[in-house]
Amino acid sequence: MAQPAVNKDMEYRRLGATGLRVSVLSFGSWVTFDTQLDDQLAIDCMAAAGEAGCNFFDNAEAYAGGESEAIMGRSLQDLGWPRWSYVLTTKVFFGIHGGVPNMGMTLNRKYLLQAIEGSLERLQTDFVDVLYCHRSDPNTPMEEVVWAMSDIVSSGKATYWGTSEWSAAEIRAAMAIAERHHLHKPVTEQSQYNLLERLRVEEEYADLVADTGYGNTIWSPLASGLLTGKYRDGVPDDSRFALEGYEWLAKRLNDPSGVERVERLRPIADRLDCTMAQLALAWCTTNPAVSTVITGASKVEQVVSNFETLAVIPKLDDAVKAEMEAALAD
Ligand SMILES: NC(=O)c1ccc[n+]([C@@H]2O[C@H](COP(=O)([O-])OP(=O)(O)OC[C@H]3O[C@@H](n4cnc5c(N)ncnc54)[C@H](OP(=O)(O)O)[C@@H]3O)[C@@H](O)[C@H]2O)c1
């Protein structure tokens, strides 16, 4: 495949108020790259996503201590896609240099200007399309963060910049500083959003989105796999919740009511002739404030099946959505 396919069934939404078009289903590498997927499997997954019309690939400096970016960089070289044919994003904040002062858990100017260099080197590219601040930093003045991120955009090393899990008030503060100084404003959030986690996106950001058109490229649309229904009978050996180091995620299963609630969606998926994963992914796309739903996968078959969600989206009319809401209500 010379480049990601332009799929007639794929919706390419505007990234918030920008003119950038991103596939409504996209692909990210958290947990999977390096831990579950070696170079060849990463290439195969990215190729499968690209074949389905995915043009947005997400990463972060901190994923697998930088190795996730390195794998994606090598995969993109192997795939040989022209740089203009896809949107590449990454995130900085947590750092990869242990406890070295200024090199992690910060958004200070020194860190940001150095972190982007490392990410570009690992990704083997001159620029990313969106550089996110992976979290907010209460210990760096907002003005310093906005100037540094805007300078990175001005330098051409990022096309846009965004935020991840910032409060609405922090995003507004950043936008106001950018406006005051004629700097590049942040254009999009990257927030957790799925059938079980809705408050921030639907309530906290509602006014912000109405006022500014701020975008959202949402993460963990399957609640790390919980919404696939595969944890009904315990934890499969090859699943994320069985991975060493992710016990904190698996703790979700300590509350059996989560699994039980998710099971209430199964009859709806069966009736619509789709998987529970497809139902959950399709639901995320029905929120117009969502620019793209970043999917994750540890197997090529999951990528293929998840992108087949495109055929399920039209089935989620208001009646089906109301039925889903009712099923999940406590
Ligand atoms: N900004 C942030 O703070 C942040 C945080 C987290 C993620 N993200 C981004 O969002 C992306 C997606 O997040 P996520 O990986 O947590 O998404 P997710 O869709 O909630 O979970 C993906 C995982 O669910 C399982 N899965 C996926 N499709 C499946 C299917 N059809 N059947 C059965 N199991 C399936 C796989 O895990 P197993 O097969 O291993 O069980 C897969 O790795 C990340 O890659 C990253 O780019 C951002």
The ligand as an ORCA input file, in Angstrom:
! r2SCAN-3c Opt
* xyz 0 1
  N      -3.762     10.993     26.377
  C      -3.716      9.995     27.216
  O      -3.476     10.163     28.415
  C      -3.963      8.600     26.699
  C      -4.136      7.548     27.605
  C      -4.387      6.282     27.085
  C      -4.446      6.083     25.709
  N      -4.244      7.139     24.859
  C      -4.294      6.955     23.383
  O      -5.504      6.314     23.005
  C      -5.199      5.109     22.311
  C      -6.283      4.100     22.570
  O      -6.367      3.822     23.970
  P      -6.570      2.324     24.467
  O      -5.543      1.449     23.843
  O      -6.708      2.350     25.930
  O      -7.984      2.014     23.746
  P      -9.098      0.946     24.073
  O      -9.841      0.766     22.789
  O      -9.883      1.324     25.255
  O      -8.320     -0.404     24.433
  C      -7.567     -1.074     23.452
  C      -7.295     -2.499     23.912
  O      -8.517     -3.221     24.011
  C      -8.345     -4.535     23.478
  N      -9.132     -4.618     22.242
  C      -9.213     -3.693     21.253
  N     -10.051     -4.103     20.288
  C     -10.519     -5.296     20.658
  C     -11.416     -6.205     20.058
  N     -12.006     -5.934     18.888
  N     -11.691     -7.362     20.725
  C     -11.099     -7.637     21.916
  N     -10.238     -6.802     22.530
  C      -9.943     -5.638     21.906
  C      -6.850     -4.677     23.173
  O      -6.165     -5.105     24.342
  P      -5.821     -6.638     24.643
  O      -6.082     -7.452     23.426
  O      -4.386     -6.630     25.020
  O      -6.692     -7.022     25.786
  C      -6.469     -3.244     22.888
  O      -5.091     -2.997     23.009
  C      -3.799      4.734     22.816
  O      -3.119      3.869     21.950
  C      -3.149      6.080     22.882
  O      -2.750      6.502     21.603
  C      -4.016      8.385     25.339
*
